[in-house]
Amino acid sequence: MPRYGTDREILETAINWLQQGHQPALVTVVRTWGSSPRPIGSLMLMREDGLHVGSVSGGCVEEDLVARYRDQQLASTYPTIIDYGTNRQESMRFGLPCGGRLELLVEELDNQTQLQTLLDKIQSKELISRQVCLNTGEVSLHAANAKDDFAFTNDYVKKVFGPRWQMLLIGAGHLSQYVAQIALMLDYHVIVCDPREEYQQSWPLTDEIDMVGMMPDEAVQAYVTHPRSVVITLAHDPKLDDMALMDALNSNAFYIGAIGSQKNHEKRCERLKELGLTAQQLHRLHAPVGLPIGSHAPPEIAVSILAEITAFRHEARIVEDNSTSVV
């Protein structure tokens, strides 16, 4: 099975290969039809001796793609668009499922300074879009926001790098540590809010997440500023959790979850109703948070939480894709 690699790993590898004197080529999935193992925007990096990292098809076309690049048979000039699965025979040959089809952008990389700038922006948790002009091959970097999406036109390809999804965790307890670690692996920008000094001082992930000591409602107001925000209350303290939920359920956050048993959740809803929240607003609250996988240990609960959020994200994307598709 191929190792997919994160965007950051792909960029780090590209810089490393350039420093070693190799000629890397970046491959980006720009369009798919039918069943596709890898989503639009997925990356693969390959070099002239056949070594490659990342994946654009889950293993279906990589071998052919790398061999053609190694043998200088892929294209005469770059960037170029490569199409796989244009007919049933080709789909079967490359193992594309269900008659799937891929369009790929292939470009040779040579600007190490620009790649390092892009990597630095990602590491500082900034959003940045990389735009490739298909007519000239010119590459430019632009400030981006969470609402920006991948774009492929006749003139350019634009991919957004950085943590477009943001997660605000209320409470810096043991469970929050596991949730934060998994969220970081899924490329979230993670903020942990806890006004209790003893919890702040014992938090171990200070280099990778933002720790804030403000009150939870203030944190929601400050950080939940776009629809790709997730808020999860894990403080086990109604005073803190309820403060965050009051503002979160009035925000445009994509997902709002709260820890606690079903009985505690019923009590929580009663408190929030008394504070003025409507039944429609409370319906947005995922509680008890996480998929029911029989988890009890903090790492298992963290897995169930991120699994539910991921499923919720993919379901929303499927609905959005279907609503905008042309039949």
MARKOL-18847 format. One record per residue (C-alpha): x, y, z. Coordinates in nm, 4 decimals. Layout:
% residues N
X/Y/Z;
...
END
This chain:
% residues 327
0.0000/0.0000/0.0000;
0.1307/0.3507/-0.0773;
0.2191/0.5921/0.1981;
-0.0003/0.8919/0.1296;
0.2046/1.1543/0.3152;
0.0783/1.4885/0.4387;
0.1178/1.8098/0.2408;
0.3926/1.9125/0.4820;
0.5814/1.5852/0.4299;
0.5558/1.6233/0.0525;
0.6993/1.9764/0.0666;
0.9774/1.8769/0.3066;
1.0732/1.5902/0.0759;
1.0717/1.8172/-0.2299;
1.3110/2.0611/-0.0618;
1.5341/1.7745/0.0499;
1.5484/1.6265/-0.3008;
1.6319/1.9637/-0.4564;
1.9148/2.0076/-0.2067;
2.0450/1.6646/-0.3096;
2.0475/1.7671/-0.6760;
1.7444/1.5696/-0.7894;
1.4644/1.6912/-1.0165;
1.1325/1.6392/-0.8342;
0.7977/1.6523/-1.0068;
0.4786/1.7298/-0.8165;
0.1582/1.5520/-0.9182;
-0.1806/1.6879/-0.8074;
-0.5245/1.5305/-0.8508;
-0.7242/1.8039/-1.0241;
-1.0373/1.6169/-1.1323;
-1.2007/1.2787/-1.0772;
-1.4947/1.0884/-1.2237;
-1.6665/0.7830/-1.0834;
-1.5152/0.6105/-0.7817;
-1.1806/0.7649/-0.6879;
-0.9524/0.6340/-0.4099;
-0.7935/0.9771/-0.3523;
-0.9727/1.3125/-0.3331;
-0.9100/1.6218/-0.5415;
-0.5989/1.8037/-0.4210;
-0.4101/1.4871/-0.3237;
-0.0364/1.5066/-0.3905;
0.2418/1.2771/-0.5035;
0.6084/1.3639/-0.5469;
0.8399/1.1717/-0.7786;
1.1903/1.2125/-0.9081;
1.3913/1.1132/-1.2122;
1.5290/0.7891/-1.0645;
1.1803/0.6499/-0.9912;
1.1586/0.7200/-0.6189;
0.8250/0.8661/-0.5119;
0.6205/0.9557/-0.2034;
0.2519/1.0266/-0.1645;
-0.0306/0.8904/-0.3757;
-0.2836/1.0095/-0.6311;
-0.4821/0.6910/-0.6847;
-0.4239/0.4571/-0.3943;
-0.1701/0.2622/-0.6008;
-0.3553/0.2266/-0.9339;
-0.1535/0.4534/-1.1642;
0.1576/0.5476/-0.9664;
0.3830/0.2809/-1.1192;
0.2999/0.3844/-1.4750;
0.3260/0.7536/-1.3927;
0.6684/0.7198/-1.2291;
0.8014/0.4949/-1.5077;
0.6963/0.7414/-1.7775;
0.8549/1.0312/-1.5894;
1.1763/0.8353/-1.5301;
1.1958/0.7478/-1.9015;
1.1175/1.1070/-2.0051;
0.8011/0.9936/-2.1832;
0.5464/1.1808/-1.9755;
0.5559/1.5202/-2.1473;
0.7838/1.7458/-2.3511;
0.7052/2.0525/-2.1399;
0.5684/2.1173/-1.7912;
0.3236/2.1806/-1.6372;
0.1069/1.9267/-1.8145;
-0.2295/1.7602/-1.7575;
-0.2360/1.3786/-1.7670;
-0.5575/1.1802/-1.8017;
-0.5988/0.8232/-1.6749;
-0.9018/0.6050/-1.7380;
-1.0332/0.7724/-2.0506;
-1.1873/0.4444/-2.1592;
-1.2972/0.1165/-2.0024;
-0.9856/-0.0695/-2.1208;
-0.7532/0.1837/-1.9625;
-0.9555/0.1875/-1.6405;
-0.9195/-0.1895/-1.6134;
-0.5503/-0.1765/-1.7015;
-0.4669/0.0656/-1.4213;
-0.7081/-0.0832/-1.1718;
-0.9268/0.2241/-1.1425;
-1.2429/0.1154/-0.9582;
-1.5884/0.1318/-1.1117;
-1.4637/0.2790/-1.4373;
-1.3104/0.5738/-1.2552;
-1.1087/0.8453/-1.4260;
-0.8376/1.0810/-1.3040;
-0.6967/1.4073/-1.4342;
-0.3569/1.4963/-1.2914;
-0.1417/1.8088/-1.3001;
0.2294/1.7298/-1.3308;
0.4850/2.0057/-1.2757;
0.8599/2.0052/-1.2217;
0.9752/2.1890/-0.9100;
1.2811/2.4138/-0.9050;
1.2061/2.7070/-0.6727;
1.3376/2.5902/-0.3359;
1.2918/2.9345/-0.1783;
0.9227/2.9435/-0.2684;
0.8701/2.5887/-0.1379;
1.0368/2.6857/0.1903;
0.8110/2.9909/0.2187;
0.5090/2.7674/0.1666;
0.6350/2.5213/0.4269;
0.7056/2.8009/0.6772;
0.3512/2.9330/0.6367;
0.2078/2.5872/0.7036;
0.4260/2.5384/1.0092;
0.3128/2.8753/1.1475;
-0.0514/2.7612/1.0976;
-0.1215/3.0158/0.8261;
-0.3424/2.9471/0.5263;
-0.1857/3.0031/0.1878;
-0.2898/2.9142/-0.1659;
-0.0461/2.8023/-0.4325;
-0.1563/2.8878/-0.7858;
-0.0071/2.7343/-1.0999;
-0.0649/2.9091/-1.4318;
-0.1260/2.6350/-1.6878;
-0.0207/2.8560/-1.9807;
0.3132/2.9831/-1.8496;
0.3961/2.7479/-1.5621;
0.4357/3.0455/-1.3282;
0.3692/2.9629/-0.9629;
0.2438/3.2248/-0.7177;
0.1532/3.2226/-0.3484;
-0.1460/3.4098/-0.2055;
-0.2999/3.4633/0.1359;
-0.6030/3.2385/0.1809;
-0.8887/3.1891/0.4231;
-1.0864/2.8898/0.5485;
-1.3563/2.9361/0.2843;
-1.1149/2.9040/-0.0073;
-1.1355/2.5735/-0.1933;
-0.9386/2.3849/-0.4532;
-0.9891/2.5294/-0.8011;
-0.9140/2.3956/-1.1505;
-0.9885/2.6099/-1.4560;
-0.8614/2.6324/-1.8132;
-0.6031/2.8833/-1.6926;
-0.4838/2.7754/-1.3502;
-0.4859/2.5241/-1.0653;
-0.5136/2.6516/-0.7088;
-0.4572/2.4436/-0.3973;
-0.4889/2.5722/-0.0406;
-0.2236/2.4648/0.2093;
-0.2458/2.4852/0.5863;
-0.5002/2.3959/0.8551;
-0.8303/2.5115/0.7062;
-1.0122/2.3233/0.9832;
-0.9865/2.4578/1.3361;
-1.0672/2.2867/1.6647;
-1.1323/2.4655/1.9928;
-1.1138/2.2379/2.2960;
-1.2568/2.3613/2.6258;
-1.0633/2.2123/2.9144;
-0.6989/2.1066/2.9271;
-0.7492/1.7701/3.0925;
-0.6172/1.4271/3.0052;
-0.8763/1.3546/2.7362;
-0.8068/1.6856/2.5635;
-0.4437/1.5829/2.5212;
-0.5404/1.2748/2.3201;
-0.8025/1.4605/2.1167;
-0.5483/1.7326/2.0367;
-0.2824/1.4847/1.9253;
-0.5162/1.3070/1.6832;
-0.6540/1.6385/1.5555;
-0.3004/1.7570/1.4798;
-0.2406/1.4443/1.2721;
-0.5581/1.5297/1.0779;
-0.4202/1.8803/1.0092;
-0.6438/2.0805/1.2421;
-0.5305/2.4041/1.3970;
-0.5917/2.3226/1.7643;
-0.6646/2.5758/2.0377;
-0.7114/2.4659/2.3971;
-0.8926/2.6998/2.6355;
-0.8756/2.6625/3.0111;
-0.8787/2.9527/3.2585;
-0.7602/2.7233/3.5389;
-0.3892/2.7894/3.5915;
-0.3104/2.4437/3.7248;
-0.4375/2.2880/3.4018;
-0.2478/2.5338/3.1850;
0.0788/2.4625/3.3649;
0.0482/2.0863/3.3249;
-0.0372/2.0952/2.9532;
0.2381/1.9086/2.7614;
0.1742/2.0091/2.3967;
0.2673/2.3766/2.4179;
0.4770/2.3752/2.0982;
0.2056/2.2331/1.8755;
-0.1184/2.3938/1.9906;
-0.2310/2.7347/2.1120;
-0.3122/2.7437/2.4838;
-0.5318/3.0327/2.5961;
-0.6348/3.1192/2.9502;
-0.9381/3.3326/2.8692;
-1.2903/3.2405/2.9690;
-1.4571/2.9855/2.7371;
-1.7210/3.2215/2.5976;
-1.4489/3.4727/2.5129;
-1.2488/3.1997/2.3395;
-1.5469/3.1035/2.1228;
-1.6009/3.4662/2.0270;
-1.2316/3.5101/1.9453;
-1.1624/3.1901/1.7542;
-1.4879/3.0575/1.6069;
-1.4967/3.2962/1.3157;
-1.5695/3.0679/1.0185;
-1.7807/2.7596/0.9359;
-1.4817/2.5220/0.9384;
-1.4599/2.5491/1.3152;
-1.5142/2.2667/1.5627;
-1.5889/2.3247/1.9314;
-1.5726/2.0447/2.1885;
-1.6292/2.0968/2.5599;
-1.4236/1.8557/2.7725;
-1.3783/2.0452/3.0990;
-1.6240/1.8304/3.3005;
-1.7179/2.1587/3.4699;
-2.0685/2.2856/3.3814;
-1.9663/2.6423/3.4525;
-1.6945/2.6290/3.1865;
-1.8611/2.3980/2.9366;
-2.1954/2.5782/2.9433;
-2.0279/2.9157/2.8882;
-1.8650/2.7861/2.5702;
-2.1787/2.6121/2.4450;
-2.3925/2.9226/2.4870;
-2.1797/3.1088/2.2329;
-2.0873/2.8102/2.0168;
-2.4524/2.7203/1.9541;
-2.5088/3.0780/1.8427;
-2.2101/3.0647/1.6053;
-2.1571/2.9213/1.2572;
-1.9323/2.6416/1.3868;
-1.9489/2.3276/1.1746;
-1.9530/2.0831/1.4667;
-2.0210/2.1304/1.8385;
-1.9751/1.8458/2.0844;
-1.9835/1.7964/2.4605;
-1.8507/1.5223/2.6865;
-2.0706/1.3519/2.9450;
-2.3241/1.0767/2.9918;
-2.6734/1.0859/2.8461;
-2.8107/1.1746/3.1895;
-2.5656/1.4632/3.2237;
-2.6529/1.5771/2.8746;
-3.0223/1.5945/2.9618;
-2.9386/1.8111/3.2634;
-2.7146/2.0247/3.0421;
-2.9969/2.0828/2.7944;
-3.2280/2.1929/3.0721;
-2.9694/2.4445/3.1941;
-2.9116/2.5787/2.8435;
-3.2864/2.6104/2.7796;
-3.3169/2.8174/3.0951;
-3.0407/3.0396/2.9585;
-3.2409/3.1030/2.6425;
-3.1239/2.8461/2.3887;
-3.3925/2.6986/2.1642;
-3.4600/2.3335/2.0850;
-3.3344/2.3964/1.7307;
-3.0039/2.5267/1.8616;
-2.9661/2.2358/2.1031;
-3.0285/1.9948/1.8164;
-2.6915/2.1009/1.6760;
-2.5122/1.9706/1.9853;
-2.3443/1.6298/1.9542;
-2.3638/1.4790/2.3008;
-2.2464/1.2511/2.4342;
-1.9709/1.3387/2.1883;
-1.8163/1.0617/1.9780;
-1.9284/0.7442/1.8057;
-2.0648/0.4695/2.0331;
-1.7725/0.2248/2.0020;
-1.7802/0.1075/2.3630;
-1.4831/0.3242/2.4519;
-1.3873/0.3986/2.8110;
-1.0146/0.4840/2.8154;
-0.9212/0.8424/2.7127;
-0.7342/0.7385/2.3945;
-1.0340/0.5327/2.2781;
-1.2752/0.8156/2.3541;
-1.0510/1.0522/2.1568;
-1.0623/0.8136/1.8597;
-1.4427/0.7978/1.8795;
-1.4657/1.1786/1.8880;
-1.2447/1.2355/1.5840;
-1.4157/0.9489/1.4020;
-1.7553/1.1115/1.4462;
-1.6288/1.4516/1.3356;
-1.4582/1.2988/1.0313;
-1.7726/1.1074/0.9352;
-1.9770/1.4258/0.9783;
-1.7351/1.6178/0.7549;
-1.7429/1.3553/0.4796;
-2.1225/1.3291/0.4925;
-2.1499/1.7062/0.4541;
-1.9072/1.6989/0.1610;
-2.1036/1.4234/-0.0142;
-2.4271/1.6201/0.0270;
-2.2572/1.9359/-0.1005;
-2.1037/1.7568/-0.4001;
-2.4363/1.5980/-0.4945;
-2.6203/1.9263/-0.4641;
-2.3796/2.1022/-0.6993;
-2.3283/1.8261/-0.9547;
-2.4699/1.8600/-1.3030;
-2.6582/1.5571/-1.4355;
END
